[in-house]
Amino acid sequence: MNRNAKGQGANAMKRTGLPPEKGQYYQRRPGAYVILLKGDLVLITHQLASTSEFQLPGGGIDPGESPAPALHREVFEETGWRMRLDRRLGFYRRFTFMPEYDMWAEKICTIYLGQPTMQLSAPLEEGHTPLWVHRSDAPDILTNSGDAEFMNWFA
């Protein structure tokens, strides 16, 4: 295994956000998210659930589902857009409480780069609003620091 400058494995997963709380059980929850670029714009979602969050489109991978089909499903549900996936960019993990599921989760977030191809409908999921923002503004708008770090590559 290759080592980076800090002596960690090259494939070590970066943690963003707060560290896990001692004594708290976290359910591992894999997810796929995408940076959808159209010129200088990027498509993000504003989610109004128990809290207000600006996010990259995407979400959880259901049992038996692969990341790419899960991502296509999630993007369509949250934005109404179809897309093309170009490549996987990387991954990170974060520990958080998910009030919509009443669950403490260790989210394993895989980030992809893609292109929006066609908007077929309004979002199917209540509480999601798709927003086009300038790519240089997105890192400051995104609620999640992991999403923002990946978006910084394209700002």
Backbone bond lengths (Angstrom), bond angles and torsions (degrees), N, CA, C in turn:
res aa  C-N    CA-C-N  psi(-1)  N-CA   C-N-CA  omega(-1)  CA-C   N-CA-C  phi
1 M - - - 1.445 - - 1.524 108.52 -
2 N 1.304 117.01 135.03 1.454 121.26 176.57 1.519 109.87 -70.70
3 R 1.307 116.09 150.92 1.465 120.95 178.66 1.518 108.84 -115.69
4 N 1.325 115.93 142.61 1.457 118.47 175.44 1.529 108.95 -93.69
5 A 1.309 116.84 -175.85 1.463 120.97 -173.69 1.524 113.05 -62.17
6 K 1.324 118.29 -25.46 1.456 120.59 -179.12 1.519 111.67 -90.44
7 G 1.341 117.62 2.85 1.449 120.54 178.64 1.512 113.97 83.83
8 Q 1.331 117.34 3.72 1.456 120.76 178.23 1.516 108.37 -84.99
9 G 1.321 115.84 156.06 1.456 119.71 174.80 1.514 110.39 -59.94
10 A 1.326 116.25 145.84 1.462 120.61 -179.39 1.518 111.06 -59.70
11 N 1.334 117.32 -25.96 1.455 120.62 -179.90 1.527 112.32 -98.20
12 A 1.343 117.73 12.44 1.460 120.26 178.31 1.524 108.89 -60.61
13 M 1.330 115.53 140.19 1.454 120.04 -176.89 1.522 110.05 -91.01
14 K 1.313 116.06 125.44 1.457 121.74 179.32 1.527 109.82 -73.73
15 R 1.320 115.54 138.35 1.456 120.34 173.77 1.516 108.11 -100.31
16 T 1.334 116.32 135.40 1.457 120.91 173.77 1.522 108.12 -116.35
17 G 1.306 115.93 162.44 1.455 120.11 178.23 1.516 112.36 77.11
18 L 1.311 114.55 -158.36 1.461 121.05 -175.73 1.520 111.67 -75.03
19 P 1.333 117.17 150.65 1.473 119.55 175.46 1.527 109.33 -70.93
20 P 1.336 117.01 161.16 1.464 119.04 177.96 1.530 110.51 -64.24
21 E 1.331 115.17 147.08 1.460 120.27 177.62 1.522 109.54 -78.46
22 K 1.314 116.34 135.06 1.471 120.89 -179.96 1.521 109.98 -60.53
23 G 1.334 115.61 134.47 1.450 121.20 177.65 1.519 115.07 82.21
24 Q 1.324 118.14 -6.26 1.469 121.64 -179.18 1.524 109.75 -91.32
25 Y 1.327 117.61 129.48 1.468 121.58 175.32 1.525 108.56 -82.00
26 Y 1.325 116.22 134.07 1.463 122.45 178.33 1.522 109.02 -118.11
27 Q 1.324 115.97 127.14 1.464 121.98 175.48 1.524 107.95 -80.27
28 R 1.322 117.38 126.23 1.464 120.56 178.63 1.527 108.39 -70.03
29 R 1.336 116.29 130.10 1.465 121.80 -176.20 1.522 109.36 -134.96
30 P 1.348 117.53 99.55 1.465 119.70 177.46 1.522 110.98 -73.44
31 G 1.321 115.16 144.60 1.458 120.84 179.10 1.516 111.00 -147.12
32 A 1.325 115.38 160.42 1.464 122.49 178.71 1.528 108.10 -127.84
33 Y 1.330 115.66 135.94 1.459 122.48 -176.45 1.524 108.02 -137.19
34 V 1.342 116.79 157.00 1.460 118.84 -173.09 1.525 111.67 -138.55
35 I 1.321 114.68 141.96 1.458 122.71 168.67 1.523 105.60 -93.13
36 L 1.337 116.33 109.48 1.470 121.94 -178.97 1.521 108.87 -102.18
37 L 1.323 115.80 104.63 1.460 121.73 -177.45 1.520 111.38 -98.38
38 K 1.336 114.65 137.52 1.468 122.70 173.42 1.524 105.62 -136.62
39 G 1.338 115.54 94.21 1.461 119.80 -173.38 1.515 109.84 65.45
40 D 1.335 116.36 -126.31 1.463 121.04 179.24 1.521 113.00 -90.44
41 L 1.326 117.25 6.19 1.457 121.32 -178.02 1.522 111.19 -106.60
42 V 1.329 115.14 152.15 1.459 121.75 175.33 1.527 107.25 -129.41
43 L 1.332 115.95 141.27 1.457 121.77 179.29 1.526 109.23 -90.79
44 I 1.329 115.93 119.83 1.458 121.14 175.15 1.524 107.70 -122.37
45 T 1.322 116.56 172.51 1.458 120.01 176.78 1.523 109.59 -121.75
46 H 1.325 113.83 145.55 1.458 120.57 171.09 1.517 105.63 -105.46
47 Q 1.322 116.15 116.02 1.457 121.10 -178.44 1.520 109.05 -104.56
48 L 1.326 114.75 123.10 1.458 121.06 176.07 1.515 107.94 -110.65
49 A 1.294 116.47 89.51 1.467 121.12 174.97 1.526 105.67 -112.59
50 S 1.304 117.39 -123.16 1.463 119.53 176.62 1.531 110.74 -73.75
51 T 1.331 116.35 -23.07 1.461 121.98 174.55 1.521 108.29 -134.04
52 S 1.300 116.72 162.84 1.462 122.10 177.75 1.525 108.38 -95.42
53 E 1.342 116.68 122.71 1.463 120.55 -179.33 1.519 110.66 -136.84
54 F 1.327 115.56 141.36 1.460 122.33 170.67 1.521 106.51 -102.74
55 Q 1.344 116.34 125.77 1.461 121.02 -170.93 1.522 111.42 -136.98
56 L 1.337 114.59 160.64 1.455 119.24 163.82 1.520 107.20 -70.81
57 P 1.336 118.37 144.42 1.464 119.72 176.95 1.526 110.61 -62.79
58 G 1.315 115.60 144.62 1.456 121.46 178.39 1.505 110.23 141.54
59 G 1.327 115.38 -172.05 1.453 118.80 -179.77 1.503 112.11 172.40
60 G 1.312 114.58 -160.01 1.448 121.99 -173.98 1.515 114.08 -67.67
61 I 1.323 114.21 147.55 1.466 122.35 175.74 1.523 106.62 -96.12
62 D 1.327 116.55 118.77 1.464 121.23 -178.80 1.527 110.77 -70.94
63 P 1.344 117.54 153.77 1.473 120.23 176.85 1.534 110.85 -54.45
64 G 1.336 116.09 132.42 1.461 121.74 -179.37 1.516 114.27 83.30
65 E 1.326 117.88 -3.54 1.460 122.92 -178.61 1.529 109.02 -98.92
66 S 1.318 117.09 144.41 1.465 122.40 175.93 1.529 109.19 -90.31
67 P 1.348 117.36 158.61 1.462 119.63 -176.90 1.530 115.10 -58.00
68 A 1.332 118.89 -45.45 1.470 119.63 -176.18 1.529 112.09 -63.52
69 P 1.343 119.97 -50.68 1.469 118.59 177.37 1.532 112.66 -61.31
70 A 1.332 116.89 -36.49 1.466 119.89 177.91 1.519 110.48 -62.11
71 L 1.320 116.27 -41.41 1.457 120.35 -178.75 1.524 111.30 -67.44
72 H 1.324 117.54 -43.24 1.470 119.93 176.32 1.530 110.24 -58.64
73 R 1.332 117.15 -44.08 1.467 121.68 179.60 1.522 110.92 -62.33
74 E 1.328 116.70 -50.02 1.463 121.08 -177.35 1.529 112.11 -62.57
75 V 1.331 116.95 -43.58 1.467 120.12 -179.74 1.524 110.15 -61.70
76 F 1.326 117.09 -43.34 1.462 119.64 179.37 1.528 110.84 -64.87
77 E 1.336 117.51 -43.57 1.466 120.67 -179.57 1.526 111.89 -63.35
78 E 1.328 117.44 -38.47 1.465 121.07 -175.25 1.519 114.16 -86.71
79 T 1.341 117.46 -25.40 1.470 119.61 -173.89 1.520 114.63 -126.10
80 G 1.332 118.33 -21.80 1.463 121.31 -173.41 1.519 113.11 82.54
81 W 1.336 117.47 2.77 1.464 122.52 -177.84 1.527 111.76 -96.73
82 R 1.308 115.55 146.98 1.465 123.67 165.22 1.521 106.04 -94.81
83 M 1.321 116.38 159.30 1.468 119.30 -175.97 1.519 111.02 -151.43
84 R 1.321 113.53 169.07 1.468 122.14 172.85 1.526 106.64 -119.81
85 L 1.321 115.78 131.20 1.465 120.07 176.01 1.517 109.53 -87.51
86 D 1.320 116.56 132.27 1.462 120.94 178.52 1.525 111.90 -96.61
87 R 1.347 116.62 -51.15 1.464 118.53 -178.49 1.521 110.62 -166.95
88 R 1.325 114.32 160.58 1.458 120.91 174.27 1.522 108.12 -83.91
89 L 1.331 116.06 135.07 1.459 120.92 -179.24 1.525 112.77 -97.56
90 G 1.318 117.34 -35.67 1.457 120.18 -177.53 1.512 110.91 160.39
91 F 1.318 115.55 -162.45 1.456 119.52 -175.80 1.520 110.22 -155.22
92 Y 1.322 114.92 161.84 1.459 122.88 174.06 1.525 107.54 -153.08
93 R 1.319 115.57 170.62 1.460 119.22 175.49 1.515 108.89 -130.73
94 R 1.322 113.89 154.32 1.456 119.33 175.53 1.521 109.21 -148.14
95 F 1.309 114.83 150.01 1.460 122.38 -179.10 1.522 107.68 -105.71
96 T 1.336 115.96 125.94 1.457 119.20 -174.26 1.522 111.02 -154.99
97 F 1.311 115.59 161.38 1.460 120.78 170.71 1.519 107.56 -95.27
98 M 1.327 116.45 131.79 1.466 122.21 179.20 1.534 107.72 -108.19
99 P 1.345 117.31 95.45 1.467 119.83 -174.86 1.527 113.69 -62.45
100 E 1.332 117.08 -30.54 1.470 119.28 -179.48 1.525 112.38 -65.74
101 Y 1.341 116.85 -21.04 1.468 122.48 177.39 1.527 112.11 -113.60
102 D 1.344 117.45 0.05 1.460 122.81 -175.27 1.530 110.03 49.18
103 M 1.350 115.16 51.92 1.461 120.44 -171.17 1.526 110.67 -143.08
104 W 1.328 115.61 139.04 1.457 122.12 168.74 1.522 106.44 -86.95
105 A 1.323 116.95 127.77 1.464 120.21 -172.96 1.519 112.11 -128.58
106 E 1.327 114.44 142.69 1.458 122.07 164.39 1.521 104.29 -98.02
107 K 1.316 116.28 98.95 1.460 120.83 -176.53 1.528 108.96 -82.93
108 I 1.320 115.86 123.41 1.461 122.77 174.81 1.523 105.33 -100.99
109 C 1.317 116.78 105.54 1.464 122.80 -170.47 1.526 110.60 -105.00
110 T 1.333 116.59 115.40 1.461 121.79 175.19 1.523 107.31 -99.70
111 I 1.331 116.10 129.06 1.461 121.79 -175.74 1.522 109.57 -108.55
112 Y 1.326 115.21 134.11 1.462 123.29 179.69 1.524 109.51 -119.98
113 L 1.315 115.43 163.46 1.455 123.14 170.79 1.515 107.10 -111.11
114 G 1.318 117.21 136.74 1.457 120.36 -179.32 1.518 112.13 -151.59
115 Q 1.325 114.50 179.20 1.460 122.52 179.26 1.523 108.74 -125.51
116 P 1.333 118.32 131.40 1.456 119.38 173.25 1.529 108.32 -70.55
117 T 1.323 117.20 139.53 1.466 119.48 -177.94 1.521 113.07 -112.16
118 M 1.346 117.79 -40.93 1.459 119.36 -178.52 1.527 110.12 -163.09
119 Q 1.333 115.20 134.78 1.458 118.62 173.63 1.519 107.98 -90.33
120 L 1.330 115.79 120.05 1.460 121.32 -177.18 1.520 113.04 -99.96
121 S 1.328 117.31 -22.75 1.461 119.38 -177.18 1.519 109.80 -163.32
122 A 1.308 113.95 176.74 1.460 119.96 168.18 1.531 107.08 -72.52
123 P 1.327 118.33 165.92 1.466 119.43 177.37 1.530 111.32 -56.63
124 L 1.326 115.77 143.34 1.459 121.13 178.16 1.525 111.56 -85.11
125 E 1.328 116.88 -27.57 1.464 121.37 -179.79 1.520 110.22 -88.31
126 E 1.330 115.21 128.79 1.459 119.72 176.03 1.519 109.85 -63.32
127 G 1.317 115.56 146.28 1.450 119.94 175.86 1.513 115.01 85.55
128 H 1.344 117.90 3.43 1.466 121.18 177.47 1.525 109.60 -112.04
129 T 1.321 115.88 130.45 1.459 121.72 175.85 1.519 108.11 -124.87
130 P 1.351 117.78 119.98 1.468 118.98 176.77 1.527 110.28 -75.74
131 L 1.320 115.82 140.30 1.463 122.00 -179.57 1.519 109.90 -133.89
132 W 1.327 116.18 134.47 1.459 121.09 171.62 1.519 107.05 -95.82
133 V 1.332 116.71 122.60 1.460 121.32 178.16 1.529 108.70 -127.94
134 H 1.320 115.64 155.95 1.462 119.36 177.32 1.525 108.30 -65.05
135 R 1.318 115.27 137.54 1.472 119.84 -175.73 1.526 112.72 -58.00
136 S 1.325 118.33 -30.67 1.467 119.90 179.73 1.528 112.03 -74.78
137 D 1.336 117.85 -21.02 1.464 121.51 178.18 1.527 112.41 -87.34
138 A 1.323 117.00 -23.25 1.466 121.48 -172.28 1.530 114.17 -57.20
139 P 1.346 120.09 -43.96 1.475 117.83 -178.56 1.527 113.33 -58.05
140 D 1.330 117.28 -32.64 1.464 120.59 179.83 1.525 112.37 -80.80
141 I 1.322 117.31 -20.75 1.465 121.82 -178.57 1.523 111.42 -87.51
142 L 1.330 116.81 -38.29 1.464 120.71 -175.38 1.525 111.06 -61.80
143 T 1.314 116.17 133.02 1.461 122.62 -176.75 1.520 112.04 -71.59
144 N 1.302 116.48 -38.84 1.465 123.28 -174.16 1.531 109.88 -87.23
145 S 1.320 116.98 125.98 1.470 120.43 -177.61 1.527 112.33 -65.50
146 G 1.336 118.32 -29.65 1.466 120.64 177.10 1.520 111.40 -65.24
147 D 1.339 116.75 -46.06 1.467 120.94 176.09 1.529 110.13 -60.00
148 A 1.327 116.18 -43.55 1.463 120.88 -178.13 1.526 111.63 -63.24
149 E 1.336 117.34 -39.13 1.467 119.89 178.99 1.523 111.36 -62.57
150 F 1.329 117.12 -43.42 1.467 119.30 177.67 1.522 110.42 -66.34
151 M 1.319 117.68 -39.06 1.460 120.67 -179.51 1.522 111.15 -65.97
152 N 1.321 118.01 -28.39 1.466 121.34 177.99 1.525 112.05 -59.50
153 W 1.328 117.94 -27.38 1.464 120.62 177.58 1.521 111.70 -62.73
154 F 1.336 116.55 -25.27 1.469 120.80 -173.18 1.520 112.70 -113.28
155 A 1.330 117.54 3.54 1.467 121.03 -176.73 1.514 111.91 -72.28
